[in-house]
Amino acid sequence: MYEIYMSDNKASETGRQVAINGAGIAGGWAGGAVAGLMCGPGAPVCVLLVGFVGGALAAWEMGNWWK
């Protein structure tokens, strides 16, 4: 929110924030879904960890791509 408030081009910064957050949600969902299929009995822990890592990597990459 602060980055949008301080930005000169608020529309572009809002689009950037939406893209980063959307990528994080999609990456977390995809990572969790794949981990749920692959982890077997350790799925509850595996889905949590892989979902978090997938979301973080997707958001980070989208932030780098947007620059």
N, C-alpha and C positions, 0 to 999 in steps of 0.2 A: 504494500500500500504506500509506503514511504517513497519508493522509487517512482511510482506513478505521480504522486503529489509533487515531487521535485523535478520531474521531467519537463523538458521544453515541448516535446511532442507527446502529449498524453495519450492520443489514440494509438500511436505506434507502441508505446510502452505498455499500454493495456493489452494489446495483441501479443506482445512478447510474454507478459506474465501469464496470460491465458494459455499460450502454447506450452510454456514450461510446466505449468501445473497440470495441463492435460496430458502431457507426455509422462509426467510422474505417475499419474493415476493409471494410465494405460500400461506403462512399464511394470508397475506393481501388480496390476491385474494379470498381465501376461506371465510375469515371473512366477507368481503364485499358482497360476493354472498349470504351467509346465511342471513346477515342483510337485504339485498335488498328484500328477500322473506318474512321476518318476521316483518319488521317495519311498513309497511303500509304508511300512509301519512307523517310520519317523516323520510322516507327513505333517503333523501339526507344527513341529518345530521347523522343519525344512521349508514349509510354505511361508511361515512368518519371516524367516531369514532371507530366502530367495526373493520373496515379494518386496521386502524392503530394499534389497540390493538392486533389484530390477527397476524399481521406481526411482531410486537415487541416480542410477546410471542413466536412465532415460531423461530425467530432468536435467542432469548435468550436461548431457550431450546436446539436448535442445538449447540450453543456455549458450553453449559454445557455438552451435550452428547459427544461432540468431544474430551473433555479433557482426 
